[in-house]
Structures are given as structure tokens and as C-alpha cells.
């Protein structure tokens, strides 16, 4: 009888044959440690990190009356109370934002970000440019459906255009405005994104924030509209 310990590589045993000393309950014990490592990583990503995130207090929660400076203290918006400010400056805080600013507030998995930059053109042209850049960067929202473009107007009269989008696991809004701030034509990109459930939970706060964007004396809200 042939001793299995002495079977040579060319003796016809299956390529996936596992020596008995490496098996436990029919499973190759050498694969158990890597599998447990993957399982641990999944648990960390799916359970531990969200739990930690929920338990950590916001670093810079928005207080009632806070107003965020988008450009020179003249182009501003009012963030929702209780959201966390992750980028940008408040009016009167000491730092005055110049063109090229980025302001962002978040709550749960919802973010509202506003980016400014010099732009000579119309809001439609700016939104076209934003979409082109997102396609080049393969932004995840490009994997979903885009709603029809429509004109939007803030409570103060700033006019722009906006589109909604629905991705694989998120939804949101992209809006573009063009305003004149002290003689400089400024393009304003507004992006709201988050999970479908969270967006629905905070839709009123989001609408109020977008409606609050305004331009004080010295600016022209009609540029490029």
C-alpha cells in the first residue's frame, strides 16, 4: 500500500489536496487566520467605527446666530444650528474669506459644501463645467440619475440653477450661482449629499440653509443670471 506521506507531486493527487495535518473539520487551517482577519476588518468598518463616530462630540457645532463667510463678509449663508462646521469661517470671527473659499457643515452622513472661485459666465455654464469635472474625476454621483435642471432663487434674490442626483447609495443637489462681489465675478458651487434617509430627515434644514445665501451691499446678485 502506498504511504500518503511519500506521494510525489506527480502522483496524481488533486491540486487542492490538503495534508491531514493542516486540516480541521475539513477546512485548511492555514486559511483560518486570514479569514478571521478579514472578518475583523468587516466588523470594524460596519460596527465599531459608526459606533465611535456617534459617540464623539462635534468639534465645532453651529450655534444659533452663526453666519458663515463665503467671500469678504459680503457673500454669506446661515448654517443650521447643531450641525458641525468642518471648513470655513464665521462672519466676525476675525478671518475674512477670499474668493476661492470652501465652507462646509455636516450632520450624520449629510454634508453641505459651498465653494467659490472667479468665474466669468452664466450659472448654466458653471454647472456644465462642474458636471464635466465630476465626470473626469469619476465622482460617485455620476453613477446615478440626474434630475432636470431648474432655476433657483434664494430668499435674498440670488439666482442660479440646480440639479438633483441619485447615486447608488446617496442623493443630493448641485447648484451654481454667479455673483459680483466688489467688481469680481464669483462662481459659487453648492453641493448637498448624503444617504436617502438622512437627506429626508434633514431636508427642511437643508432648504433653509440654501435659501439663506445672500449678498450684502456692494455686490450684484444679477451677474451671469
Secondary structure, 3 states (H helix, E strand, C coil): CCCHHHCCCCCCCCCCCCCHHHEECCEEHHHHHHHHHHHHHHHHHHHHHHHHHHHCCCCCECCCCCCEEEECCCEEECCCCCCEEEECEECCCCCCCCCCCEEEEEECCEEEEEEEEECCCCHHHHHHHHHHHHHHCCCHHHHCEECCCEEEECCCCCEEEEEEEECCCCEEEEEEEEEEECCEEEEEEEEEEECHHHHHHCHHHHHHHHHCCEECCCEECCCCC
